[in-house]
Amino acid sequence: MFPLFKRNRDENKKQTVQAVKRSRERWFGRVLGLLGSPRLDDAVWEELEEILVSSDVGVAASERIIQDLKAQVKGGRIDNPEQAFERLKQSLVTALESGVAPDVWQDVAGQTTPYVVLMVGVNGVGKTTSIAKLAHHFKQAGKKVVLGAADTFRAAAEEQLEILGQRVGVDVISHQPGADPGAVAFDAWQAAKSRGADVVIIDTAGRLHTKSNLMEELKKVHRVIQRLDPAAPHQVLLTLDATTGLNGLAQARAFKEAVGCTGIFLAKLDSTARGGIILAIKEELDLPILFIGTGEGLGDLAPFDARDFVESLLAPVA
């Protein structure tokens, strides 16, 4: 048993509640009162659809959720507001949990070290800060962490990661600006191996999904890592900015196709009222949300829990 990621469920729930505060107050907190209407008629379904679509759940996911509720009501399996509300919650939880291995970071028995996490995402989504948050939490769990500054294209990217590495208290492997990102990834893995590190997290350039040459460079980094360890990278985390909403899905599809992303780190969730984007991401990409960013501090991160998220999102507001 190699418990890779320390999990405090009470703290995670508290962080999740804070992260969805804007979404709950602007949109989802109205749902309980809405479903408490004397009649669950077309007016109720239309308003529920407005809430879901306006919060960036997406049209396809919104329609599926509403059609399920309507079918339950028509079939006589729901005859009161409490049942409708619980059915909605369970529908959302089921959608978010589908295909997600429980506690993906908790049990990697027999795993050779270092455990390699490759972070990808376009510029400005909070990728480098998210790396620092992951490193902080791994370190809090007692793991030795090495960071690889393979974003050699963006000005001062290596310097930013080194500053964050110093704050967290972990080693950062970097080259000169403009160096081969694959060479940085290679050296970071070798350094992690020689220093007995448990985890190596490799930053990459904020690649625009319209620049095919940059995607090819990312594939090259992936191949370099696999030559060092055929099982690596063990996680390819796509960092998405929750504030960009549905606009981020085109980027996500391109990254998924290029390097086979294993999960999503949704940054800046606390900064938007459109937290329904989580449902749209799962619906459109079938990629699990593994972490959510809940604030600006190093400790403002929570492993994603579908039930905690849904219950926090749908909690009533005054």
C-alpha positions as CSV (number, residue, x, y, z in Angstrom):
1,M,0.0,0.0,0.0
2,F,1.4,3.3,-1.1
3,P,-1.0,6.1,0.1
4,L,0.2,8.7,-2.3
5,F,-2.2,11.5,-1.5
6,K,-3.3,12.6,1.9
7,R,-7.0,13.0,2.2
8,N,-8.9,14.9,4.9
9,R,-12.5,14.5,4.0
10,D,-13.8,17.1,6.4
11,E,-11.4,19.7,5.1
12,N,-12.1,18.6,1.5
13,K,-15.8,19.1,2.0
14,K,-15.2,22.6,3.6
15,Q,-13.0,23.5,0.6
16,T,-15.6,22.3,-1.9
17,V,-18.4,24.3,-0.2
18,Q,-16.3,27.4,-0.5
19,A,-15.3,26.7,-4.1
20,V,-18.9,26.5,-5.3
21,K,-20.2,29.4,-3.2
22,R,-20.7,31.7,-6.2
23,S,-22.4,29.0,-8.3
24,R,-24.7,28.0,-5.5
25,E,-25.7,31.6,-4.7
26,R,-26.2,32.6,-8.3
27,W,-27.9,29.6,-9.7
28,F,-28.1,26.2,-8.0
29,G,-29.4,27.3,-4.6
30,R,-32.7,28.0,-6.3
31,V,-33.3,24.4,-7.3
32,L,-34.8,23.1,-4.0
33,G,-37.4,25.9,-4.0
34,L,-38.1,25.4,-7.7
35,L,-38.8,21.7,-7.3
36,G,-41.0,22.5,-4.3
37,S,-43.6,24.1,-6.7
38,P,-47.2,22.7,-6.3
39,R,-47.0,21.2,-9.7
40,L,-43.9,19.9,-11.6
41,D,-45.1,21.3,-15.0
42,D,-43.5,22.8,-18.1
43,A,-42.8,26.1,-16.4
44,V,-40.7,24.3,-13.7
45,W,-38.8,22.3,-16.3
46,E,-38.1,25.4,-18.4
47,E,-36.7,27.3,-15.3
48,L,-34.6,24.3,-14.3
49,E,-33.2,24.2,-17.8
50,E,-32.4,27.9,-17.6
51,I,-30.5,27.3,-14.4
52,L,-28.5,24.4,-15.8
53,V,-27.6,26.0,-19.1
54,S,-26.8,29.4,-17.6
55,S,-24.4,27.8,-15.2
56,D,-22.5,26.1,-18.1
57,V,-23.8,22.6,-17.6
58,G,-24.3,22.5,-21.4
59,V,-27.3,21.8,-23.5
60,A,-26.8,18.1,-23.9
61,A,-26.3,17.4,-20.2
62,S,-29.1,19.7,-19.2
63,E,-31.6,18.0,-21.5
64,R,-30.6,14.5,-20.3
65,I,-31.0,15.5,-16.7
66,I,-34.4,17.1,-17.2
67,Q,-35.7,14.2,-19.4
68,D,-34.8,11.8,-16.7
69,L,-36.7,13.8,-14.1
70,K,-39.7,14.2,-16.3
71,A,-39.8,10.5,-17.0
72,Q,-39.7,9.7,-13.3
73,V,-42.6,12.1,-12.6
74,K,-44.6,10.8,-15.5
75,G,-44.1,7.2,-14.5
76,G,-45.4,8.0,-11.0
77,R,-42.0,7.2,-9.3
78,I,-41.7,10.8,-8.1
79,D,-44.8,12.5,-6.5
80,N,-43.3,15.1,-4.1
81,P,-40.6,17.8,-4.1
82,E,-38.2,15.9,-1.8
83,Q,-38.2,12.9,-4.1
84,A,-37.6,15.1,-7.2
85,F,-34.7,16.9,-5.4
86,E,-33.1,13.6,-4.3
87,R,-33.5,12.1,-7.8
88,L,-31.8,15.2,-9.3
89,K,-28.9,15.0,-6.9
90,Q,-28.4,11.3,-7.6
91,S,-28.5,11.9,-11.3
92,L,-25.8,14.4,-11.1
93,V,-23.6,12.3,-8.8
94,T,-24.0,9.3,-11.1
95,A,-23.0,11.3,-14.1
96,L,-19.9,12.7,-12.4
97,E,-18.8,9.3,-10.9
98,S,-19.3,7.3,-14.1
99,G,-16.0,5.6,-15.1
100,V,-14.0,7.2,-12.3
101,A,-11.9,4.8,-10.2
102,P,-12.4,5.6,-6.5
103,D,-9.5,7.1,-4.6
104,V,-7.3,7.1,-7.7
105,W,-4.4,8.5,-5.8
106,Q,-4.7,6.4,-2.7
107,D,-3.5,2.9,-3.7
108,V,-0.6,2.3,-6.0
109,A,0.7,-0.8,-4.5
110,G,3.7,-2.2,-6.3
111,Q,4.2,1.1,-8.1
112,T,7.8,1.9,-9.0
113,T,9.0,5.3,-8.2
114,P,9.1,8.1,-9.2
115,Y,5.4,8.4,-9.8
116,V,5.2,10.7,-12.9
117,V,2.6,13.4,-13.2
118,L,2.6,15.4,-16.5
119,M,0.7,18.7,-16.4
120,V,-0.6,20.1,-19.6
121,G,-2.9,23.1,-20.5
122,V,-2.9,26.4,-22.4
123,N,-1.4,29.6,-21.1
124,G,-3.2,31.4,-18.3
125,V,-5.2,28.6,-16.9
126,G,-3.3,28.4,-13.6
127,K,-1.2,25.3,-14.5
128,T,2.0,26.3,-12.7
129,T,0.1,27.3,-9.5
130,S,-1.8,24.1,-9.7
131,I,1.5,22.2,-9.8
132,A,2.7,24.0,-6.7
133,K,-0.6,23.0,-4.9
134,L,-0.2,19.4,-5.9
135,A,3.5,19.4,-4.7
136,H,2.4,21.0,-1.4
137,H,-0.2,18.3,-0.8
138,F,2.1,15.5,-1.8
139,K,4.7,16.9,0.6
140,Q,2.0,17.2,3.4
141,A,1.4,13.4,2.8
142,G,5.1,12.8,3.5
143,K,6.2,12.3,0.0
144,K,9.4,13.6,-1.6
145,V,8.7,15.6,-4.7
146,V,10.7,16.9,-7.6
147,L,9.4,19.4,-10.2
148,G,10.5,19.6,-13.8
149,A,10.4,23.0,-15.5
150,A,9.8,21.8,-19.0
151,D,7.9,24.9,-20.0
152,T,10.9,26.4,-21.7
153,F,9.0,28.7,-24.2
154,R,7.1,31.1,-21.9
155,A,9.2,33.9,-20.6
156,A,10.1,33.5,-16.9
157,A,8.2,30.2,-16.6
158,E,11.1,28.4,-15.1
159,E,11.7,31.2,-12.7
160,Q,8.0,31.2,-11.6
161,L,8.2,27.4,-10.9
162,E,11.5,27.8,-9.0
163,I,10.0,30.5,-6.8
164,L,6.9,28.3,-6.1
165,G,9.2,25.3,-5.5
166,Q,11.1,27.3,-2.9
167,R,7.8,28.2,-1.2
168,V,6.7,24.5,-1.1
169,G,10.2,23.3,-0.2
170,V,10.8,21.0,-3.2
171,D,13.6,20.6,-5.7
172,V,13.1,22.1,-9.2
173,I,15.0,20.9,-12.3
174,S,15.3,23.5,-15.0
175,H,17.4,24.4,-18.1
176,Q,18.0,27.6,-19.9
177,P,15.0,29.4,-21.6
178,G,14.4,27.9,-25.0
179,A,15.9,24.5,-24.1
180,D,14.5,21.2,-25.3
181,P,11.5,20.4,-23.1
182,G,12.2,16.7,-23.6
183,A,15.7,17.1,-22.2
184,V,14.3,18.8,-19.1
185,A,11.7,16.0,-18.6
186,F,14.6,13.5,-18.9
187,D,16.8,15.2,-16.4
188,A,13.8,15.7,-14.0
189,W,13.0,12.0,-14.0
190,Q,16.7,11.1,-13.5
191,A,17.1,13.5,-10.7
192,A,13.9,12.2,-9.0
193,K,15.2,8.6,-9.4
194,S,18.7,9.4,-8.0
195,R,17.3,11.4,-5.1
196,G,14.8,8.8,-4.1
197,A,11.8,11.0,-4.8
198,D,8.3,9.5,-4.7
199,V,6.8,11.9,-7.2
200,V,8.0,14.0,-10.1
201,I,5.6,16.6,-11.6
202,I,6.6,18.0,-15.0
203,D,5.4,21.3,-16.2
204,T,4.9,21.9,-19.9
205,A,4.4,24.9,-22.1
206,G,1.0,26.5,-22.3
207,R,0.3,25.1,-25.7
208,L,-2.3,26.6,-27.9
209,H,-4.5,23.9,-29.4
210,T,-4.3,25.5,-32.8
211,K,-0.5,25.2,-33.0
212,S,0.1,21.6,-34.2
213,N,3.9,21.9,-33.9
214,L,3.5,22.6,-30.2
215,M,1.2,19.6,-29.8
216,E,3.9,17.5,-31.5
217,E,6.5,18.9,-29.0
218,L,4.2,17.8,-26.2
219,K,3.9,14.3,-27.7
220,K,7.7,14.2,-27.8
221,V,7.9,14.9,-24.0
222,H,5.5,12.1,-23.5
223,R,7.7,9.7,-25.5
224,V,10.8,10.7,-23.6
225,I,9.2,9.9,-20.3
226,Q,7.9,6.5,-21.6
227,R,11.4,5.5,-22.7
228,L,12.5,6.0,-19.1
229,D,9.6,4.1,-17.6
230,P,7.1,2.4,-20.0
231,A,4.4,2.8,-17.4
232,A,4.9,6.6,-17.2
233,P,3.5,9.2,-17.2
234,H,1.2,7.7,-14.6
235,Q,-1.1,10.7,-14.7
236,V,-1.5,13.3,-17.5
237,L,-3.5,16.1,-15.9
238,L,-5.1,18.7,-18.1
239,T,-5.5,22.0,-16.3
240,L,-8.7,23.9,-17.2
241,D,-9.7,27.3,-16.0
242,A,-13.3,27.1,-14.7
243,T,-13.9,30.8,-15.5
244,T,-13.5,30.1,-19.3
245,G,-16.6,27.8,-19.2
246,L,-17.5,25.9,-22.3
247,N,-14.8,27.8,-24.3
248,G,-12.3,25.5,-22.7
249,L,-13.7,22.3,-24.2
250,A,-12.2,22.6,-27.6
251,Q,-8.8,22.9,-25.9
252,A,-9.5,19.9,-23.8
253,R,-10.4,17.7,-26.8
254,A,-7.2,18.6,-28.5
255,F,-5.1,17.7,-25.5
256,K,-7.0,14.5,-24.9
257,E,-6.3,13.4,-28.5
258,A,-2.7,14.4,-28.4
259,V,-1.5,12.8,-25.1
260,G,-4.3,10.8,-23.7
261,C,-5.2,12.8,-20.6
262,T,-6.1,10.8,-17.6
263,G,-7.9,13.5,-15.6
264,I,-8.6,17.2,-15.1
265,F,-7.4,19.7,-12.6
266,L,-10.1,22.3,-12.6
267,A,-8.5,25.6,-11.5
268,K,-10.2,28.8,-10.3
269,L,-13.6,27.1,-9.5
270,D,-14.0,29.6,-6.6
271,S,-13.8,32.5,-9.1
272,T,-16.9,31.6,-11.2
273,A,-20.6,31.3,-10.8
274,R,-20.7,28.8,-13.6
275,G,-19.6,25.7,-11.7
276,G,-21.9,23.6,-13.9
277,I,-18.9,23.4,-16.3
278,I,-17.8,20.3,-14.3
279,L,-20.9,18.4,-15.7
280,A,-20.3,19.6,-19.2
281,I,-16.6,18.5,-19.1
282,K,-17.6,15.0,-17.9
283,E,-20.5,14.8,-20.5
284,E,-18.4,16.0,-23.4
285,L,-15.0,14.5,-22.7
286,D,-15.6,11.6,-20.4
287,L,-12.6,12.6,-18.4
288,P,-12.7,12.5,-14.6
289,I,-12.3,15.6,-12.6
290,L,-9.5,14.7,-10.1
291,F,-8.8,18.0,-8.4
292,I,-10.5,21.4,-8.0
293,G,-8.8,24.7,-7.2
294,T,-10.6,26.3,-4.3
295,G,-8.6,29.5,-3.8
296,E,-5.3,31.2,-4.3
297,G,-3.2,29.6,-1.4
298,L,-1.0,26.6,-1.7
299,G,-3.5,24.6,0.5
300,D,-6.5,25.7,-1.6
301,L,-7.0,22.4,-3.4
302,A,-9.4,19.5,-2.9
303,P,-9.5,16.0,-4.4
304,F,-12.8,16.0,-6.3
305,D,-15.7,14.1,-4.7
306,A,-18.8,13.9,-6.8
307,R,-21.3,13.6,-3.9
308,D,-19.7,16.4,-1.8
309,F,-19.6,18.6,-4.9
310,V,-23.3,18.0,-5.8
311,E,-24.5,18.4,-2.2
312,S,-22.5,21.6,-1.8
313,L,-23.7,23.0,-5.1
314,L,-27.4,22.3,-4.4
315,A,-27.5,23.5,-0.8
316,P,-30.2,26.0,-0.4
317,V,-29.4,29.7,0.0
318,A,-31.2,32.2,2.1
